[in-house]
Amino acid sequence: MYKRFILSFMLLTNALSFTSEKTLQSLAQDLATSKKEESKVTEKENQTTEIFIAKEIITMDPNMPKAGAIAVKNGKIVDVGSLKEVEEYLKGEKYKINKTFEKDIIFPGFIDQHLHPLLSSLALTVDIISIEDWKLPNKEFKASLTPEDYLKNLKDLETSMKDPNEILFTWGYHQYFHGKINKEELDKINKERPIIIWHRSCHEFTMNSAALKKFNIDQEFINKQTKSAQEQSDLKNGHFWEQGIFPILPLIGPSLATEERLKEGLNLTKNYLAKNGITTSAEPGGVVSKPVQELENKIIGGKDTPFRFYYIPDGKTMIQLYVDNGQMIEKTEEFNSWGTETSYFLPKQVKLFADGAVFSQLMQMKDGYTDGHKGEWMIDPKLFSKGFKQYWDAGYQIHIHQNGDLGLEMIINELEKNMKANPRYDHRTTVVHFAFSNPEQVKKLKKLGAIVSSNPYYTVALGEKYSEIGVGKERAQYIVRNKEVLDNGLKLSFHSDMPMAPSDPLFLVWCAVNRKGAYGEIVGPSEIIEVPDAFKAITIDAAHSLRLEDKIGSLEVGKDANFTILNENPYTIPKDKIKDIKVVETVLEGNVNNINESDGNNRVSLYLNTEKSYNFTEEEIKNTYGCSHGNSLGNYVARVWGYNNK
């Protein structure tokens, strides 16, 4: 990148040394361009006001909760009310009435507060056999909830593949639902075709004999790795996890880290979000790789993208690199230049991490686990404390990944300590995921001025199984205490953390208002919330969590004209039907997106890319800050892209 910059600088210098005639031509062209831009602005200011009418408009504005018409000009809302009231307001002005949605329900544009485009682009372009349905633009993958279902679907997938040389690579396996899968089981499906199973947590791989042979993974190879990598590698069963993944990534990675794959995956992710009614989303704590960021900017950061996407820097990386040398805040501010005009890093916000992942049962629990295993910290608590204080004193809104109640206790202690030392008003410290907590902790969060962004899908996906395994029924019943949060007066937003859950706001609402587990049990019925509260969590309160409530989240005069249009009113139908409501259309800044015209392929065939060999060491991959949660495959992709774009 530095060499390219020097070359560009030299070319620019040479260009400026041309004749004065050339310079004058350039200036004339600049002036002409400027006049064109002024003309565009004037044209925009003279746009005709458009009145959208609907069967009902749910505004999320407490002063006018419902309406029948909404007037839009230049991408902004200019009036809301009945059609008669809006026409009276516009009397004497030129306007047109759009009746396209007159039989539908208009909501403020849906917001998914937290997801990961890079990981999603990798997971959604392979075949999915997981614990939930995935409805992609052109294909649907049905859930597999038993070992028998999983093996059947895996066998059917293998049988459908016509090319014997293609790698079978699938994502979504979880041992608590699908039983133990090992090399021997995979060999029974096919000994000749390489088969690779990517765990639902994105932190584990299981391979058959053909895959191990293809990539030359044998005992001699394992013996050359670090002690931690050897300890987290089970060659006999073809199972590799956490540190054990890093040595094998340079071997399997060339099938996954191509520009074509990432473009395909990001386009699929873009279309998927659009079809689910999302008009705004964000990635807290994601990419710290400028080449990957630039690719994301091209695909999901353009003005023509049917939603707006924002980023929040990964403070964990900044702490590890700069907390002791006084550069942490300065380095964090540099991300402000990485975005585009319509997709950028939110200023003065940062993402930190407390304890481990809920899908892997690595959250830190105050009373431990029923089977005796231990949780993990994602960053050393002492280092977390140092970083938290520096960001706090610099006036940052701090979003913190948390899953276990012990992890939450650490956050509360740090927040309390810093509030005493340096009190701040409206700091909006955001507890993210919020899997396990207790009522006393929720009360403390309210007193300290924190807010919560929960993942309600945890209840549906994990509540029943975690009652049986690791956590126990008493605690698992109260996974994700949304009602407790609302009863204590905290702001509550929802997010998918995709690919950890489908980025489908209607589905997230359904999870929160039903809490119906994968096997039919109502998990913690006392934590069920009301439908209007759940919709606030994907509109106005989600906007609040990102400090965007003055711009989006409700349908009020002066805000962006972002709408999600539904074919049914979720406030009046049975709440167990909410996830089946159809998203008819979205409107972004006054423009109808035509979301049902967008396409997207659902998988990319996998072959070993032998054109390039990336012989990165385990340490090089581990030290690549490329993906949230320290995901090894994300790190590898970022390492490759950083290498290719030097």
Disulfide bonds with the S-S distance in Angstrom:
none
